[in-house]
Amino acid sequence: MSTPTTTDVTNSTTSSSTPKKITCLPSILVTSNNNEIGISISNQAFLFDISHNNKNVIKYSLDNNVNIKSMVHLPINIHDQNEYLTVLAGNEDKTIYIYYKAQLIGKILLGKKLNCMTIHPMNKELFIGDKFGDVYSIDLIKEFLDEFKLNNTDIKIFNNKTNTLRLGHLSMLTGLLLTNNNKIISSDRDEKIRVSYYPDSYRIYNFCLGHEEMISTIELLNDELLISGSTDKTIKVWRYLDDTEPLVYSLTVEDYPHVIKTIELNGHLLVLVGFEGKSYLKMYEWIVESNELKEVVLSSQEKQSLEINKKEEEILNFVCLKESEMKMKIYMVTTDATFFNVEGLEVEYHAGSNDFTCKTIEVPFVVGNKDVIPTFTKDDLSIETIYSSLIRKIDKYNEEQGERKERQQEAKEKPEKKEKKKRKKNNKKQKNENENK
């Protein structure tokens, strides 16, 4: 078995301790070549090499008062899988950090806090959505493809004026997707999903309207279908290119949908849903003939559901890795009262019996690097900034408080207005009397 090798990349002028509170949802991703798993939590991010059971890991660390909001992996050379950029978005410092492998080569200074970040599937342009509803883009490959710039020790600094403004919402962005058919799909806190043209993103193609509360997660099911989850406890499927009646299907669920991932196994379109504060995932299949989501019942004797072993744990985020036409692995970032962990499940489709089985698997890239990953507990999570339902409840409370203050102000002003009106009437009456005299 190979010996773990850790490359520690620290971008910190202070100590390497972690923030007191984790204010952002941990990120987890699979790189485009399926050779690495990326995980970020608190102010640290890790890129694990999972090819051939290799346990090499690159560890990135930001300043100890900065949480990582989002993490993306950008390949820059189709002929060399080792040529890539890792992009980390800092939350509190409103900064995006750009690394070439393990070297910091650039920063993007934002005017507002970032809320979501993604890569265009075709030209690899970086798109940034902020908490005030604006979406910007920057062509990182164009800026850093020059070999001299990649190996230059100087760090290139961009400010928000150099980024291209693409579109804007009237409230906080909660999701951002870019499609193969030149569309930008964005969702916000005010129940709206917007479909815009690309590159002429000031032109709106369509709206997907139907949710009654904040959109918490969006994901593409295929090139024609979009799936969304909301704090109204519904999951909806849309034909987002249909500008007459985009809503295809709506499913009411018991808990708040938090993260949605989609994957295809042997022609089966599968939807996996994680819920706020829960220790399980639910798997649905999209039935093309009837246009509906049908919950998948597992036939395995070991596991009857996509659930981790400890009920007190929460699945914070997860990612699906397709290993073959019949098999996928699910890696989940979890936490409980004592520790933070990454756990794994393996789901397999059996064509003969037309069913799915599931089993627990060891996560070797984490087991081999226990000394690298920091220790966190559930108490370290600032869930009111992570879970959409709590964000929405705080919004509602603030709205109600604002309305209450307005009513109190109106009630206070009513007697004054009444008295003012009475004085005005009396003055007018007195004036008329004087004129008559």
Disulfide bonds with the S-S distance in Angstrom:
none
